[in-house]
Amino acid sequence: MRSRYIPLLMTFVVFVALYLIAYSRFSSFGSMRVVGNLLRDNAYWGIAAIGMTFVIISGGIDLSVGSVIAFTGVFCALMIGRNGWDPLATFAVILTIGTLFGATMGFFIHYFKIPAFIVTLSGLFLARGMAYVLSTDSIRIDHPFYKQISDLVYVFPDRGRFTFAAGMFLLILIVGIFLAHFTRFGRNVYALGGNSDAALLLGVPVGRTTILVYALSSFLTVLAGIVLSLSKQSGDSTIAVGLELDVIAAVVIGGTLLTGGVGYVIGTFIAVMTLGTIQTYLTLDGSLTPWWIKIVIGILLFSFVALQKLLSSRKRVQSAKEQLATAPLPS
């Protein structure tokens, strides 16, 4: 097996192991009710994590995720709940704003050579500040469209519920896999993350790809905010503080290298479901505080970063040995 697939395999093994442990303690984990709840409860940040996967594969980072989700929720609540805008028109406007916001960050990162950390940190403060400017209160969204969306549910025989949020999560997963592995854009993203200078020499449009990556990330983050607002039927400028750290952790645990060039959308999905499984287990157990999820995330993140470092070192050693073996002997 290629070393690049080992982190993905380990992610899957960890997920299966944790799920079996949870099932051995609570038989409800064998029902579609729990599976449906896992998809529903983790849909919004899972969608954002898929967008982050493309950013990290390209060698970048996006710290604005939580703030953009908060801004999206407040914007939708204000426009729909208070000003009476049509929901679909509101979604179109905020998706456009979010995409342009991400594209602008990508533009500054590439053309002004400002580190992605600094640009997206600025985006974090800007989006969060704009959310507070719009409203510091939680705004209720009372609209028939939101009620209709909440009623879009498929009920399984064991009374498990497959909701709109779960369906949107799986749809974005499929689209993300297709973009990453079956399009020129996906190939360009991997090339950019592997070596931007080499990618440029090979004709990869580095500037355009960078801008598109951050535009895509912000688009999916706004979509995540819309899904969250549909689920909660409200908007709040204080939500999703620090969510970008959970998103980045899920992407790395899913097998994506922080240095770029290697990553898997499906790995991110498995990691999100893994963390969701831990959260559900802690909720059902009741004897452990929710903060244990942070401890587990820290352990998993450290373990996977260490694994990536080990595999990267072995690859460099193997490459050096091959170069020595093929080098001409001195005369």
ROKE-77025 format. One record per residue (C-alpha): residue number from 1; x, y, z; residue in one letter; chain. Coordinates in Angstrom, 3 decimals. Example, Ala and Ser with C-alpha at 12.3 -4.5 7.8 and 13.67 -1.06 7.14 Angstrom:
# ROKE-77025
+-----+----------+----------+----------+---------+--------+
: num :        x :        y :        z : residuo : cadena :
+-----+----------+----------+----------+---------+--------+
:   1 :   12.300 :   -4.500 :    7.800 :       A :      A :
:   2 :   13.670 :   -1.060 :    7.140 :       S :      A :
+-----+----------+----------+----------+---------+--------+
//
This chain:
# ROKE-77025
+-----+----------+----------+----------+---------+--------+
: num :        x :        y :        z : residuo : cadena :
+-----+----------+----------+----------+---------+--------+
:   1 :    0.000 :    0.000 :    0.000 :       M :      A :
:   2 :    1.235 :    3.500 :   -0.852 :       R :      A :
:   3 :    2.210 :    5.520 :    2.196 :       S :      A :
:   4 :   -0.124 :    8.354 :    1.151 :       R :      A :
:   5 :   -3.128 :    6.094 :    1.807 :       Y :      A :
:   6 :   -2.050 :    4.993 :    5.290 :       I :      A :
:   7 :   -3.504 :    8.055 :    7.138 :       P :      A :
:   8 :   -6.820 :    7.543 :    5.329 :       L :      A :
:   9 :   -6.863 :    3.876 :    6.303 :       L :      A :
:  10 :   -6.030 :    4.758 :    9.899 :       M :      A :
:  11 :   -8.891 :    7.267 :    9.975 :       T :      A :
:  12 :  -11.301 :    4.577 :    8.813 :       F :      A :
:  13 :   -9.955 :    2.068 :   11.356 :       V :      A :
:  14 :  -10.326 :    4.596 :   14.190 :       V :      A :
:  15 :  -13.902 :    5.385 :   13.128 :       F :      A :
:  16 :  -14.913 :    1.718 :   12.956 :       V :      A :
:  17 :  -13.236 :    0.950 :   16.289 :       A :      A :
:  18 :  -14.887 :    3.866 :   18.087 :       L :      A :
:  19 :  -18.274 :    3.090 :   16.555 :       Y :      A :
:  20 :  -18.050 :   -0.563 :   17.642 :       L :      A :
:  21 :  -17.066 :    0.515 :   21.158 :       I :      A :
:  22 :  -20.051 :    2.866 :   21.262 :       A :      A :
:  23 :  -22.326 :    0.122 :   19.926 :       Y :      A :
:  24 :  -21.124 :   -2.332 :   22.563 :       S :      A :
:  25 :  -22.164 :    0.177 :   25.235 :       R :      A :
:  26 :  -25.312 :    1.553 :   23.601 :       F :      A :
:  27 :  -27.215 :   -0.691 :   21.184 :       S :      A :
:  28 :  -28.950 :    2.376 :   19.715 :       S :      A :
:  29 :  -25.765 :    2.984 :   17.681 :       F :      A :
:  30 :  -26.941 :    0.109 :   15.498 :       G :      A :
:  31 :  -30.086 :    2.001 :   14.501 :       S :      A :
:  32 :  -30.709 :    4.432 :   11.666 :       M :      A :
:  33 :  -31.893 :    6.903 :   14.279 :       R :      A :
:  34 :  -28.341 :    7.466 :   15.516 :       V :      A :
:  35 :  -26.901 :    7.439 :   11.978 :       V :      A :
:  36 :  -29.467 :   10.025 :   10.888 :       G :      A :
:  37 :  -28.712 :   12.160 :   13.926 :       N :      A :
:  38 :  -24.967 :   11.951 :   13.249 :       L :      A :
:  39 :  -25.454 :   13.221 :    9.705 :       L :      A :
:  40 :  -27.890 :   15.944 :   10.778 :       R :      A :
:  41 :  -25.959 :   17.253 :   13.783 :       D :      A :
:  42 :  -22.607 :   17.393 :   11.970 :       N :      A :
:  43 :  -23.880 :   18.486 :    8.558 :       A :      A :
:  44 :  -23.173 :   22.197 :    8.802 :       Y :      A :
:  45 :  -19.572 :   22.014 :    9.987 :       W :      A :
:  46 :  -18.956 :   18.928 :    7.843 :       G :      A :
:  47 :  -19.834 :   20.977 :    4.759 :       I :      A :
:  48 :  -17.379 :   23.665 :    5.872 :       A :      A :
:  49 :  -14.741 :   20.975 :    6.453 :       A :      A :
:  50 :  -15.067 :   19.784 :    2.852 :       I :      A :
:  51 :  -14.286 :   23.316 :    1.703 :       G :      A :
:  52 :  -11.343 :   23.481 :    4.106 :       M :      A :
:  53 :  -10.008 :   20.232 :    2.636 :       T :      A :
:  54 :   -9.417 :   21.931 :   -0.713 :       F :      A :
:  55 :   -7.702 :   24.871 :    1.000 :       V :      A :
:  56 :   -5.293 :   22.681 :    2.976 :       I :      A :
:  57 :   -4.577 :   20.420 :   -0.016 :       I :      A :
:  58 :   -3.552 :   23.582 :   -1.886 :       S :      A :
:  59 :   -1.092 :   24.391 :    0.900 :       G :      A :
:  60 :   -3.195 :   27.114 :    2.504 :       G :      A :
:  61 :   -5.352 :   27.664 :    5.573 :       I :      A :
:  62 :   -8.672 :   29.429 :    6.227 :       D :      A :
:  63 :   -9.345 :   30.807 :    9.702 :       L :      A :
:  64 :  -12.515 :   32.710 :    8.776 :       S :      A :
:  65 :  -14.863 :   29.701 :    8.824 :       V :      A :
:  66 :  -16.611 :   30.224 :   12.168 :       G :      A :
:  67 :  -17.071 :   33.950 :   11.637 :       S :      A :
:  68 :  -18.473 :   33.514 :    8.128 :       V :      A :
:  69 :  -21.002 :   30.976 :    9.438 :       I :      A :
:  70 :  -22.084 :   33.428 :   12.154 :       A :      A :
:  71 :  -22.360 :   36.311 :    9.675 :       F :      A :
:  72 :  -24.402 :   34.134 :    7.313 :       T :      A :
:  73 :  -26.858 :   33.174 :   10.033 :       G :      A :
:  74 :  -27.360 :   36.754 :   11.209 :       V :      A :
:  75 :  -27.694 :   38.053 :    7.640 :       F :      A :
:  76 :  -30.342 :   35.444 :    6.783 :       C :      A :
:  77 :  -32.225 :   36.039 :   10.026 :       A :      A :
:  78 :  -32.184 :   39.807 :    9.586 :       L :      A :
:  79 :  -33.205 :   39.811 :    5.936 :       M :      A :
:  80 :  -35.809 :   37.035 :    6.153 :       I :      A :
:  81 :  -37.024 :   37.306 :    9.731 :       G :      A :
:  82 :  -37.181 :   41.097 :   10.049 :       R :      A :
:  83 :  -37.125 :   42.594 :    6.556 :       N :      A :
:  84 :  -39.318 :   40.013 :    4.847 :       G :      A :
:  85 :  -36.943 :   39.040 :    2.037 :       W :      A :
:  86 :  -37.628 :   35.922 :    0.030 :       D :      A :
:  87 :  -35.442 :   33.101 :    1.473 :       P :      A :
:  88 :  -34.112 :   31.898 :   -1.887 :       L :      A :
:  89 :  -33.193 :   35.456 :   -2.901 :       A :      A :
:  90 :  -31.480 :   35.922 :    0.461 :       T :      A :
:  91 :  -29.511 :   32.711 :    0.003 :       F :      A :
:  92 :  -28.417 :   33.801 :   -3.479 :       A :      A :
:  93 :  -27.222 :   37.167 :   -2.158 :       V :      A :
:  94 :  -25.287 :   35.786 :    0.809 :       I :      A :
:  95 :  -23.719 :   33.008 :   -1.287 :       L :      A :
:  96 :  -22.533 :   35.649 :   -3.753 :       T :      A :
:  97 :  -21.156 :   37.823 :   -0.955 :       I :      A :
:  98 :  -19.386 :   34.855 :    0.612 :       G :      A :
:  99 :  -17.870 :   33.679 :   -2.657 :       T :      A :
: 100 :  -16.548 :   37.172 :   -3.422 :       L :      A :
: 101 :  -15.209 :   37.398 :    0.127 :       F :      A :
: 102 :  -13.252 :   34.179 :   -0.318 :       G :      A :
: 103 :  -12.044 :   35.167 :   -3.776 :       A :      A :
: 104 :  -10.782 :   38.467 :   -2.361 :       T :      A :
: 105 :   -8.794 :   36.644 :    0.317 :       M :      A :
: 106 :   -7.323 :   34.370 :   -2.364 :       G :      A :
: 107 :   -6.414 :   37.429 :   -4.439 :       F :      A :
: 108 :   -4.484 :   39.034 :   -1.570 :       F :      A :
: 109 :   -2.777 :   35.749 :   -0.720 :       I :      A :
: 110 :   -1.487 :   35.195 :   -4.247 :       H :      A :
: 111 :   -0.854 :   38.633 :   -5.719 :       Y :      A :
: 112 :    0.280 :   40.453 :   -2.574 :       F :      A :
: 113 :    2.189 :   37.416 :   -1.250 :       K :      A :
: 114 :    0.612 :   37.796 :    2.197 :       I :      A :
: 115 :    0.556 :   34.562 :    4.229 :       P :      A :
: 116 :   -2.826 :   32.841 :    4.205 :       A :      A :
: 117 :   -2.778 :   32.790 :    8.005 :       F :      A :
: 118 :   -2.710 :   36.604 :    8.162 :       I :      A :
: 119 :   -5.251 :   37.191 :    5.384 :       V :      A :
: 120 :   -7.804 :   34.719 :    6.708 :       T :      A :
: 121 :   -7.238 :   35.882 :   10.296 :       L :      A :
: 122 :   -8.201 :   39.342 :    9.044 :       S :      A :
: 123 :  -11.220 :   37.740 :    7.401 :       G :      A :
: 124 :  -12.121 :   36.126 :   10.721 :       L :      A :
: 125 :  -12.213 :   39.482 :   12.519 :       F :      A :
: 126 :  -13.963 :   41.230 :    9.633 :       L :      A :
: 127 :  -16.766 :   38.676 :    9.287 :       A :      A :
: 128 :  -17.306 :   38.386 :   13.041 :       R :      A :
: 129 :  -17.326 :   42.159 :   13.397 :       G :      A :
: 130 :  -19.868 :   42.521 :   10.589 :       M :      A :
: 131 :  -22.056 :   39.907 :   12.282 :       A :      A :
: 132 :  -22.035 :   41.982 :   15.480 :       Y :      A :
: 133 :  -22.753 :   45.160 :   13.503 :       V :      A :
: 134 :  -25.846 :   43.543 :   11.990 :       L :      A :
: 135 :  -27.115 :   42.374 :   15.374 :       S :      A :
: 136 :  -25.839 :   41.402 :   18.802 :       T :      A :
: 137 :  -29.054 :   39.517 :   19.571 :       D :      A :
: 138 :  -30.289 :   36.119 :   18.482 :       S :      A :
: 139 :  -32.886 :   36.668 :   15.742 :       I :      A :
: 140 :  -35.718 :   34.192 :   15.261 :       R :      A :
: 141 :  -36.646 :   33.233 :   11.689 :       I :      A :
: 142 :  -40.376 :   32.626 :   11.441 :       D :      A :
: 143 :  -41.047 :   31.892 :    7.773 :       H :      A :
: 144 :  -43.156 :   29.198 :    6.048 :       P :      A :
: 145 :  -40.193 :   28.185 :    3.865 :       F :      A :
: 146 :  -38.142 :   27.272 :    6.928 :       Y :      A :
: 147 :  -41.047 :   25.210 :    8.247 :       K :      A :
: 148 :  -41.313 :   23.407 :    4.900 :       Q :      A :
: 149 :  -37.602 :   22.571 :    4.927 :       I :      A :
: 150 :  -37.811 :   21.226 :    8.479 :       S :      A :
: 151 :  -40.675 :   18.981 :    7.329 :       D :      A :
: 152 :  -38.542 :   17.469 :    4.521 :       L :      A :
: 153 :  -37.757 :   14.279 :    6.393 :       V :      A :
: 154 :  -37.556 :   10.633 :    5.377 :       Y :      A :
: 155 :  -38.492 :    8.398 :    8.298 :       V :      A :
: 156 :  -36.894 :    4.950 :    8.469 :       F :      A :
: 157 :  -38.774 :    1.916 :    9.840 :       P :      A :
: 158 :  -36.964 :    2.254 :   13.194 :       D :      A :
: 159 :  -38.096 :    5.912 :   13.338 :       R :      A :
: 160 :  -34.703 :    7.226 :   12.304 :       G :      A :
: 161 :  -34.871 :   10.535 :   10.452 :       R :      A :
: 162 :  -32.996 :   11.504 :    7.288 :       F :      A :
: 163 :  -33.260 :   15.293 :    7.167 :       T :      A :
: 164 :  -32.608 :   18.016 :    4.606 :       F :      A :
: 165 :  -29.327 :   18.890 :    6.364 :       A :      A :
: 166 :  -28.143 :   15.272 :    6.148 :       A :      A :
: 167 :  -29.036 :   15.114 :    2.465 :       G :      A :
: 168 :  -27.197 :   18.363 :    1.752 :       M :      A :
: 169 :  -24.121 :   17.059 :    3.579 :       F :      A :
: 170 :  -24.015 :   13.886 :    1.473 :       L :      A :
: 171 :  -24.645 :   15.852 :   -1.733 :       L :      A :
: 172 :  -21.722 :   18.196 :   -1.016 :       I :      A :
: 173 :  -19.583 :   15.153 :   -0.180 :       L :      A :
: 174 :  -20.278 :   13.624 :   -3.603 :       I :      A :
: 175 :  -19.656 :   16.929 :   -5.392 :       V :      A :
: 176 :  -16.445 :   17.456 :   -3.400 :       G :      A :
: 177 :  -15.100 :   14.014 :   -4.310 :       I :      A :
: 178 :  -15.903 :   14.649 :   -7.966 :       F :      A :
: 179 :  -14.191 :   18.055 :   -7.945 :       L :      A :
: 180 :  -11.087 :   16.738 :   -6.196 :       A :      A :
: 181 :  -10.495 :   13.615 :   -8.263 :       H :      A :
: 182 :  -12.240 :   13.983 :  -11.607 :       F :      A :
: 183 :  -11.743 :   17.594 :  -12.716 :       T :      A :
: 184 :   -8.850 :   19.736 :  -13.922 :       R :      A :
: 185 :   -9.500 :   22.090 :  -11.019 :       F :      A :
: 186 :   -8.894 :   19.232 :   -8.577 :       G :      A :
: 187 :   -5.650 :   18.247 :  -10.293 :       R :      A :
: 188 :   -4.508 :   21.864 :  -10.192 :       N :      A :
: 189 :   -5.245 :   22.059 :   -6.456 :       V :      A :
: 190 :   -3.123 :   18.975 :   -5.754 :       Y :      A :
: 191 :   -0.324 :   20.294 :   -7.969 :       A :      A :
: 192 :   -0.419 :   23.679 :   -6.241 :       L :      A :
: 193 :   -0.129 :   22.080 :   -2.819 :       G :      A :
: 194 :    2.609 :   19.685 :   -3.883 :       G :      A :
: 195 :    4.944 :   22.376 :   -5.222 :       N :      A :
: 196 :    3.645 :   25.742 :   -6.395 :       S :      A :
: 197 :    6.813 :   26.593 :   -8.342 :       D :      A :
: 198 :    6.768 :   23.276 :  -10.196 :       A :      A :
: 199 :    3.037 :   23.683 :  -10.808 :       A :      A :
: 200 :    3.673 :   27.074 :  -12.381 :       L :      A :
: 201 :    6.338 :   25.604 :  -14.677 :       L :      A :
: 202 :    3.891 :   22.878 :  -15.707 :       L :      A :
: 203 :    1.366 :   25.485 :  -16.787 :       G :      A :
: 204 :   -0.966 :   25.332 :  -13.798 :       V :      A :
: 205 :   -2.777 :   28.691 :  -13.387 :       P :      A :
: 206 :   -1.552 :   29.181 :   -9.827 :       V :      A :
: 207 :   -3.190 :   32.560 :   -9.249 :       G :      A :
: 208 :   -6.590 :   31.544 :  -10.583 :       R :      A :
: 209 :   -6.496 :   28.235 :   -8.702 :       T :      A :
: 210 :   -5.646 :   29.967 :   -5.417 :       T :      A :
: 211 :   -8.514 :   32.417 :   -5.840 :       I :      A :
: 212 :  -10.944 :   29.632 :   -6.778 :       L :      A :
: 213 :   -9.902 :   27.513 :   -3.792 :       V :      A :
: 214 :  -10.689 :   30.255 :   -1.284 :       Y :      A :
: 215 :  -13.851 :   31.214 :   -3.172 :       A :      A :
: 216 :  -14.988 :   27.581 :   -2.968 :       L :      A :
: 217 :  -14.153 :   27.381 :    0.725 :       S :      A :
: 218 :  -16.147 :   30.518 :    1.530 :       S :      A :
: 219 :  -19.034 :   29.381 :   -0.693 :       F :      A :
: 220 :  -19.287 :   26.101 :    1.209 :       L :      A :
: 221 :  -18.871 :   27.892 :    4.534 :       T :      A :
: 222 :  -21.788 :   30.188 :    3.692 :       V :      A :
: 223 :  -23.775 :   27.132 :    2.625 :       L :      A :
: 224 :  -22.930 :   25.620 :    6.015 :       A :      A :
: 225 :  -24.261 :   28.771 :    7.675 :       G :      A :
: 226 :  -27.485 :   28.505 :    5.674 :       I :      A :
: 227 :  -27.914 :   24.851 :    6.674 :       V :      A :
: 228 :  -27.350 :   25.804 :   10.319 :       L :      A :
: 229 :  -29.893 :   28.631 :   10.119 :       S :      A :
: 230 :  -32.431 :   26.248 :    8.562 :       L :      A :
: 231 :  -31.842 :   23.775 :   11.385 :       S :      A :
: 232 :  -31.977 :   26.286 :   14.244 :       K :      A :
: 233 :  -34.424 :   28.662 :   12.498 :       Q :      A :
: 234 :  -32.472 :   31.586 :   13.905 :       S :      A :
: 235 :  -29.294 :   33.596 :   13.519 :       G :      A :
: 236 :  -26.811 :   34.490 :   16.253 :       D :      A :
: 237 :  -23.567 :   36.464 :   15.960 :       S :      A :
: 238 :  -22.002 :   34.577 :   18.883 :       T :      A :
: 239 :  -22.184 :   31.061 :   17.401 :       I :      A :
: 240 :  -19.351 :   29.023 :   15.867 :       A :      A :
: 241 :  -16.569 :   30.772 :   17.796 :       V :      A :
: 242 :  -13.429 :   28.683 :   17.273 :       G :      A :
: 243 :  -15.207 :   26.302 :   14.903 :       L :      A :
: 244 :  -12.408 :   26.729 :   12.354 :       E :      A :
: 245 :  -10.101 :   24.805 :   14.706 :       L :      A :
: 246 :  -12.477 :   21.828 :   14.807 :       D :      A :
: 247 :  -12.757 :   21.985 :   11.021 :       V :      A :
: 248 :   -8.981 :   22.031 :   10.527 :       I :      A :
: 249 :   -8.608 :   19.172 :   13.014 :       A :      A :
: 250 :  -11.151 :   17.064 :   11.105 :       A :      A :
: 251 :   -9.362 :   17.690 :    7.812 :       V :      A :
: 252 :   -5.987 :   16.657 :    9.256 :       V :      A :
: 253 :   -7.418 :   13.625 :   11.059 :       I :      A :
: 254 :   -9.001 :   12.712 :    7.721 :       G :      A :
: 255 :   -5.558 :   12.251 :    6.192 :       G :      A :
: 256 :   -4.850 :   15.624 :    4.577 :       T :      A :
: 257 :   -1.275 :   16.856 :    4.941 :       L :      A :
: 258 :   -0.957 :   20.306 :    6.494 :       L :      A :
: 259 :    1.890 :   20.974 :    4.067 :       T :      A :
: 260 :   -0.446 :   20.403 :    1.123 :       G :      A :
: 261 :   -0.437 :   18.163 :   -1.915 :       G :      A :
: 262 :   -2.101 :   15.151 :   -0.278 :       V :      A :
: 263 :   -5.645 :   14.864 :    1.016 :       G :      A :
: 264 :   -9.011 :   13.206 :    0.671 :       Y :      A :
: 265 :  -12.530 :   14.595 :    0.839 :       V :      A :
: 266 :  -13.848 :   11.191 :    1.918 :       I :      A :
: 267 :  -11.255 :   11.166 :    4.703 :       G :      A :
: 268 :  -12.612 :   14.464 :    5.993 :       T :      A :
: 269 :  -16.127 :   13.008 :    5.971 :       F :      A :
: 270 :  -14.988 :    9.969 :    7.971 :       I :      A :
: 271 :  -13.188 :   12.221 :   10.462 :       A :      A :
: 272 :  -16.292 :   14.387 :   10.928 :       V :      A :
: 273 :  -18.372 :   11.272 :   11.569 :       M :      A :
: 274 :  -15.706 :   10.007 :   13.984 :       T :      A :
: 275 :  -15.818 :   13.178 :   16.051 :       L :      A :
: 276 :  -19.615 :   13.140 :   15.861 :       G :      A :
: 277 :  -19.634 :    9.569 :   17.162 :       T :      A :
: 278 :  -17.493 :   10.577 :   20.134 :       I :      A :
: 279 :  -19.800 :   13.521 :   20.873 :       Q :      A :
: 280 :  -22.903 :   11.312 :   20.705 :       T :      A :
: 281 :  -21.289 :    8.709 :   22.957 :       Y :      A :
: 282 :  -20.424 :   11.332 :   25.567 :       L :      A :
: 283 :  -23.989 :   12.671 :   25.439 :       T :      A :
: 284 :  -25.524 :    9.232 :   25.945 :       L :      A :
: 285 :  -23.023 :    8.284 :   28.648 :       D :      A :
: 286 :  -23.749 :   11.318 :   30.783 :       G :      A :
: 287 :  -20.927 :   10.644 :   33.247 :       S :      A :
: 288 :  -18.310 :   12.479 :   31.188 :       L :      A :
: 289 :  -18.276 :   16.202 :   30.485 :       T :      A :
: 290 :  -18.499 :   17.453 :   26.872 :       P :      A :
: 291 :  -14.950 :   18.808 :   27.211 :       W :      A :
: 292 :  -13.661 :   15.264 :   26.805 :       W :      A :
: 293 :  -14.320 :   15.646 :   23.072 :       I :      A :
: 294 :  -11.602 :   18.336 :   23.008 :       K :      A :
: 295 :   -9.170 :   15.993 :   24.745 :       I :      A :
: 296 :   -9.878 :   13.221 :   22.246 :       V :      A :
: 297 :   -9.515 :   15.639 :   19.314 :       I :      A :
: 298 :   -6.147 :   16.732 :   20.702 :       G :      A :
: 299 :   -4.935 :   13.145 :   21.031 :       I :      A :
: 300 :   -6.137 :   12.168 :   17.552 :       L :      A :
: 301 :   -4.725 :   15.325 :   15.965 :       L :      A :
: 302 :   -1.314 :   14.862 :   17.573 :       F :      A :
: 303 :   -1.266 :   11.191 :   16.567 :       S :      A :
: 304 :   -2.135 :   11.862 :   12.935 :       F :      A :
: 305 :    0.329 :   14.748 :   12.592 :       V :      A :
: 306 :    3.042 :   12.500 :   14.051 :       A :      A :
: 307 :    2.055 :    9.737 :   11.606 :       L :      A :
: 308 :    2.215 :   12.170 :    8.689 :       Q :      A :
: 309 :    5.646 :   13.369 :    9.808 :       K :      A :
: 310 :    6.896 :    9.784 :   10.095 :       L :      A :
: 311 :    5.622 :    8.831 :    6.648 :       L :      A :
: 312 :    7.067 :   12.019 :    5.149 :       S :      A :
: 313 :   10.486 :   11.299 :    6.693 :       S :      A :
: 314 :   10.455 :    7.709 :    5.418 :       R :      A :
: 315 :    9.559 :    8.946 :    1.954 :       K :      A :
: 316 :   12.491 :   11.385 :    1.940 :       R :      A :
: 317 :   14.889 :    8.672 :    3.115 :       V :      A :
: 318 :   13.631 :    6.274 :    0.434 :       Q :      A :
: 319 :   13.987 :    8.967 :   -2.225 :       S :      A :
: 320 :   17.558 :    9.705 :   -1.110 :       A :      A :
: 321 :   18.455 :    6.006 :   -1.269 :       K :      A :
: 322 :   17.070 :    5.737 :   -4.798 :       E :      A :
: 323 :   19.080 :    8.779 :   -5.894 :       Q :      A :
: 324 :   22.270 :    7.297 :   -4.418 :       L :      A :
: 325 :   21.595 :    3.958 :   -6.096 :       A :      A :
: 326 :   21.215 :    5.548 :   -9.526 :       T :      A :
: 327 :   24.021 :    8.101 :   -9.164 :       A :      A :
: 328 :   27.091 :    7.452 :  -11.381 :       P :      A :
: 329 :   30.181 :    6.198 :   -9.571 :       L :      A :
: 330 :   33.141 :    8.621 :   -9.454 :       P :      A :
: 331 :   35.894 :    7.761 :  -11.948 :       S :      A :
+-----+----------+----------+----------+---------+--------+
//
